[in-house]
């Protein structure tokens, strides 16, 4: 048997048990992914699972969970426990909400909460969030003018009461979404994941001879907080500022950031940021908070596992009514088009203070999305979101990763799978030459994709794209990455944030932005430039005019970037 108090004092035993809790949450995440119906969850990994104490504080997060989901789970639980205090929960109860101001910032994300009882006592909660293929309303788009247009809004409620499903709630969801089988299938996959986590926690307690998780949980949080405070203390006291501009909707959006370091605490103040607008690119506080904390965690303390303690040294100040903390009933479906930029803002603000740790701006910040819906070959509805990523920014000693998500880690998924479940054909999917920002270390490459509609009926397409007018920035002398671009049938651009129709035979060409460079291009090793040229990552023109590779440029062939066409 294990004495919880002794474990809390023993760092080795605590680390072992902490790792075990993470593995439990990872198993829960595996169950969610394997039992899901949509490619959004199964292929693109747009979900997260978390284990929380009975007070709602996070103890462990799954290893590859989406930061904006895992990072706000404790905030969600506080609101859930206000509605349903701990003593009111019964075995078999399951909670549900997708309210953007309570949850993760937009309606497609549903969060399922499962209480964990052991020997008749409430010992923990498990929560998971997953993005749904459809939530009704105007669809997954950026053009709504208020939240009521964006779909079904579910307040904090019980999906199950002591094991009995809330049939009325199920019917309400079924009658308000376009692809009910997929949406309800994913919802019940979330329920299954909660069951797996709860059973594994009970097994864990039995094996260790522990009756509760509070003692271990508090010890974990104390150590995580101490690690973060130690990391903050290494920064010189002072203020670190940045201004980041994005494409916005009708006009550009500016995010003002002031990071104030004092001792072992840190404040991030977004005063001066653009006001909220009547279009769906507004972010809510929870979403802004999550990506601010996540970016700071990556920069300051990347090795310690994440939990509630990691974020206690942070104070995040976001003016209400700004585009990063929009008031209800603002439209918020495309909140990533603004909220992801807090990562860019934090990195830019600390670029001089932490030159060895920051990365240049990323082409997948924000995550660029195209949503398509219509009638499939069987006469039923389909809804498909494309999740490919741009290139990551370069770092102080290494090139950026190509076609890799940051700050979100949702992935592109298999085009073969997407073709099998929707009337789409992907003709090209390749890395885009010259899209990585030049520098001593080069930004990661973006992607070039061509997709055709083969549906007999017109498809509704909505685009949520940025980095068209303001491509990802380089740092410390690095140049910007390649910009994003959208074209229909090569006849001209389509709106980066808007809607249009695709008819049978129409082809949509999508270029995803590349990451920014780090350091001056002239300082890049000649061997690296030649290798990039041979691999087709850069063109002969770029090698000569940007990197200064003179006569040597003609010696290499301008092949397509490695990875090539599908």
N, C-alpha and C positions, 0 to 999 in steps of 0.2 A: 504493500500500500504506500501511497505517496502522501506526504504531509504538505499541503498547499503552501503553508507559511514558510516551511523550510525551502521548498522549491523557489519561492519568490526571492529568497536570500541568496540562492545558489545560481550564478549566471549561466553555468553550463547546463544544468538541468532545465532552467527557464528557457534557454535557447532551443533545447531539444523539444520541449513541449510546445513552444511557440511555433516551431517548424511543423509540428504535428497538426496544430490548428490550421495552419496555412494549407497543408495537404488535404485536410478535411474540406475546406472551402473550395480547393481546386477540384476535388472529386464532385462536389455539388455543381460546379461550373461545367464539368464534363457531362454530367447527367442532363443539364439544361441544353447544352449544345447538341448532344446526341438525340434527344427526344424532340427537338424543335422542328417546326414545319417550314419556316421561311429561310431563304438564303441570307437574309439580313442577319439572323442569329447563327445559323449553321455554317455559313460560308464566310461571312464578313465579321463575325465575332463582336457584334455590337451589343454587348451585355456585360454585366459584372455581378459577382456574388460576394457577400460580406457576412461575417459572424460578428454579432454585437452582444455586449453584456446586457443584463436585465434592465440596466438604466439607459440603454440605447447607445452607449459609446462603442466605437468600433474596436474589435480585438484583432481581427485578421481579414485580409482581402485576398481574393483569388489572384494568382500570379499575373495574369494578362488581362485583367478587367479594365474596361474603359474608365479612365480617370474621372470623368465627369459624373459617372454613376457611383463608383466606390467612394469618391471623395465627399459626396454629400449625404451618404446614407445615415450618418449620425444626426444630421440636420433634419432629415426626413423622419427619423425615429422620434425625435423630440416632439414633432407635431403629431405623429401618430399616438404617442403616449399621452399627449394632452387630450386627444379624442377618446382613447381607450387606455386608461391607466393600467399599470402592471397587474393589479389585483383583479381586473375584470377579464383577463384573458383566460381561456379554457383550452384544454387539449382538443385539437381538431379545428381551432379557429385559424383563419388565414385572412390577413388584411390586404387591401388593394387601394392604390391611388395612381393617378397620372396628372394631378393638378400641377401645372408648371411652377407655381410659386411655392408649393410645398415640396415638390419632387425635383426633377433634374432639368427643368427649364422648357420642355415642350411636350405636347400631348401624345406623340407617338410612343413615349417611354412609359411603360407601366412598371410600377414597383410592387412586389409581392412580399409581404411580411409574415413569417411563420414563427410562433413562439415555440421554445424548446423546453419541455418539461422532463424532469428526471426524478423518479420516486415521488411524484406528486408535487414537485416544487418547480417553479419557473426559474430556470438557470440561465437562459440566454434567449436571444432572437437571432434568426437568420433572415437576411433580406437580399433580394436580387432584382435587378432592373434589366429589361430587355426592350429594344426598339421594335415596334410593330410595323408590319408592312403597310398598314393603312389604319387610320383612326377616324375616317369619315371626313365631313366638311369639304373644304376645297382641295384636300389632298396635301401631300408633302410639298410645300411651296413657300415662297417668300413674299407673295403679293397681297396677302390678307391685310385688312385695315384694323381688325380687332380680333380678339381671341375667339369670339363666337363663330367666326367663319372657318376656324381651323380644325374643328372636329369635336368629338365627344369628350367632355371633361368629367372625370370621375372623382368625386370627393373621397376623402378617407372613409372607407367602409369595410364591411366584412364580405369577402368572397365566399368563405365557408364559416358556418357557425357550428362549432362542436362536431365537425365532420360532415355537416349537411351543406351542400352547395346552394348558393343564393341563385336560384333558377331565374328570378326576375332580372337580376343584374346580368346574367348570361344572355338572356333574351334581348335586353337593352343593347348590349354590345353587338350581338348578332345582327340586329336590325339597323345598326348605324355605321357599319363598316362594309367596305366593298368586297373584301376577301375574308369572310368570316371563318372559313375553315383554317386558314393560315393564322389569323389573329388569335382565335380561341385555342388552336393547337399550341401556339407559342405560350399562351397564358397558362395552359395546363402543364406545359414543360417547366415553367417557372415553379408551379406548385410541386411538381415532382422533384425539382432541385432542392426545394425547401425540405421535403421529406428526407431526402438523402442526407443533407447536412444535419438535420435533427437526429437521425438515427446514429450517424457517425459520432456526433458529440456525446450521445448517451453511451455509446460503446467506449469512447475515450474516458469518460468519467468512471465507468465501471472498471476498466483496465487499470487506471491509475489510482483507484480507491479514493477519488475526490468527490465531494458532494456538491461543490459549487465552483464557478469560474471567476468570481469576483476578486479573490486574492491574487490569482495568477494574472488576471486581466489588469488589475491596478499596477502590478509590478511591471508588466509589459509596457504599459503606457508611461510609467515613470521613467523607464530606461529609454524609451523612444524620445520622450521629451528632453531628457538630459543630453542625448546624442545630438538632437537638433540645436539645443541651446549652445552646446559646445561648438558646433559648426558656425552658428551666427556670431559667437564671440570672436572668431578669427577674422571677421570683417572689421575694417576700421569704422568707428562711429562716423555718422554723417548722413547726407541725403544723396540719393542716386536717382536721376530723373531721365525720362525719355518721352518722346511723342511719336506714336506710330499712326500712320495714315493708311486706311483701307479704301477700297472702291466705294463702300457704302451702297445705298440703293439709288436714289436720284442724285445725291451729292456725296462727296467723300465723308468718311467718319474719322474723327481723330480721337485717339485714346491717350490721355495724359497720365503718366505714372510717376509717383514720387515714393521711393523706397527709403524709409527712415530707419537706420540701424542705431540702436542704443544699447550697449552692453550685450546681453544675450537674448534680447527681444528685437522684434522687427515689425514695422508697420508698412503696409502698402496702401497708399492713398491715390484714388483715381479721380480726385477733384479736377475739374476742367475738361473732362471727357464730354463728347458730344451728347446732346439731349436725345431722349427716346423719340422715335418717329412712328408714323402711322403705316408702317410696313413691317413684315415679319422677321426682320433681322435683329430685333431687340433681344438682349440677354436679361435673365433674372439674376438676383443676388447669388442664389445657390450655385448656378453654373459658373459665374465669374469667380466665386470663392474657390470652387473645386479646381479650376485650371490655374489660378494664382498659386494655390498651395502646392499643387502637383509640380509646377515648374520650379518653385523654390526647393521642393524636396529633391528633385533631380539635380539641381545645382549644388545644394549645400550638404545634403546627407543622402547620397544615392544608395548606400549599402545597407542601411538599417531598414528592416521591413516597415511598411507603412501601417499606421493605426492612428487612433485619436490623439495619442500623445505627440506624434510628429507635428501636428498642426497647432498645438497649444501655444507655442512661442510667437505665432503670427497674429497680427491684428489687421483685418482686411476692411478698409473703409471705401464704400462705393456710394456716391451720392444718389439718393432716391430720385427717380425721374430721369436719370441719365440712361444712355443706351446700354449700359452695363448693369443697370438695376431698374428696369422698367416697371412702372406702376400698372396694375390691373386696370382695364382689360386690354393692355397692349398686345398686338400680335407677336408671337415668339417662335413660330415653327422653325425658322431658319436661324435660330439663335447662335449656332456655331459660326455663322458668317461674321459675327462680332466677338462672341465670347472666346473663341480660340485665339484672338489677337492679344489677349492679356498675356499669353505665353511669349509672344514676340516682344511685347512691351517690357516684361520683366527681364528677359534676356538682354535686350538692348540697354536697359537701365544699368545692369550689372556688368556690361561688357568690359569696362575698364577696370572694375574692381576684381573681376574673376576672369581674366583673359584666357587662362588655361582651361577653364571649364565651360564657358559659354559656347553655344553653337550659333552659326549664322542663321538667318531667317529661313524657314522651311516652306517649300511649295505646297505642302499638305497642311499648312496652317493658314487659313482654315481648311478643314476637310471639304473638298469640293464634291458636290453631289448632283446627280441627274436622276430624277424620278420619272418613271414611265408607267402608264396604266392604260388598260383597255380590255379588249376581248381576246382570249386565247384561242387556239385551234379547236378546242372542244366546246366553244360557245360560252365559256364561263369568264368571270372577271379575273384579271391578273394585275398585280402591282409589283414593280421591280425597282429597286434603288441601286444605282451603280456606285460602288465604293472605292474605285481605284485611287491611288494616292500620287502626289507629286514627290519631288525629291527633298530629302532632308538637308539642312544647312551643314556646311563644313565645320570642322573643329580645329583646334590649334595644332593638331598633329596628324590628322587623318581626313580623307575626303568624306563628303556626306554620303549617306546611303541613298540609293536610287529607289524610287517608287515605294517609299516607306512612310507610314503615317506618323505624324507628330503635330500637336500634343495628343491627339486621339490615336488609339492603336487599332481602330477598326480597319479591316483589310479588304482587298479587292475581290477575293473569291475567284472561283473557277468560271471562266466564260462558258465552258461546256455545260456546267450545271445550270447556269443562267439561261442558256439556249434551250435546255431541256424543259424548263418550266415557263417559258415566255416566248412570244412570237418575235424573237430577235435573233439576228445573225451578226456575229462579230467578225468583221473582215480583217481588221488590223488591231494588234495590241503590241506596241513596241516601245522601247526606250527612245526618247526624243533627243536626237543629236544636238549638241551645243546648248542644251537647256540648263545644264549645271553651271552655276555662277562661277566665272573664272576667279582664281586666286592662287596663293601659295598652296592652299589645299582647296580642291574644287568642290562645289556643291553637287549633291546627288541629282541625277537626271529625273526629269518628269516623264510622263507617258504620252503617247499618241495612240488614240483609239478611234476606230471607225466602226459604227454599229448601224445595221439596216433593219427597218421594220418589214416583216413579212406577214403582218396581220391584214386580213381583208377589210378590217375597220380601222378608222383613224385612231392613232394613239395620242393621249394627252401627255405632254412632256412638260415638266417643270424643272428649271435650272436654278441651282444655288451655287454660284461660282463667284470667286473673287480673284485677286491677283491679275486682273486684266489690265487695269490702268496703273497699278502700283505693284510691280513684281517683288518677290522676296529680296530683302536687302542683304548685302554682304557686310562683314565687319572687319575692322582693322585693315582696311585697304582692299578687301575683297569686293568683287563686283556683283551686281544683282543676278539672280537666276532668271531663266526664261519665263515669260509671262504665260498666263492661261489664255485659251482661245476656244470659241465654239463656232461651228459653221454647219449649215444645213445644205446639203447637195452642192457644196462649193460655190453657192450663189451669193453668199454674204454672211455676215455674223448674225447670230440670234442673241436675244437678251441674256446677259449673264445671270440675271435674277428675274425670271418671268416665266411665261407659259406660251406654248405654241403646239401645233398639231404636226404629227408625222403620219404620212400616208404610206401605203404599201410601196416599197421600192425606194423610199426616201432614206438617205444615209446621213447620219449625224457624225461629224468629225469633232473630236474632243482632244484638246491639248492641255495636259496638266502641268502646272508650273514646276520649274526646277528650283533647287535650293541655292541660297546665296553662298558666295565664296568667302574664304578666310585668308587674310593676308594678300599682299600685292601679287598679281599674276606674274610679274617679271621675276619673282623670287621662287617660282615653282621649278623643281628640279627638271632639267632637260630630259632626263630618262622618263620621267612621269608624263611629260608632254608628248613625247614620242610614243609611249605606250598607249596613251589616250587616243592619239591619232590613228595608230594601227588598229585599235579596237573599234574605231568609228564613233567614239564618245564625243570627240570634237572634230570639226571639219578642218581642212587644210587652211581655209581662210582664218579661222580662229587661232590655229597654231601659229600662223605667221603674224597676223595683225594684233592679236591680243597678248599672246605669250611670247612673241618675238622670236619664234623658231624660223630662222631665215631659210638658207639653202636646204636644211635638213627636211623641211616640210614635204618636199616633193618625193622624198625617198619612201614615204609610207603611203599605203593605200587608204582611201576614205571609205572604209567598210561601214556597214550599219552597226550601231551599238550592239554589243553582246547582249543576247536576249532575243533580238530580232523580232520578226513578225510571228504571230501565232501560227 
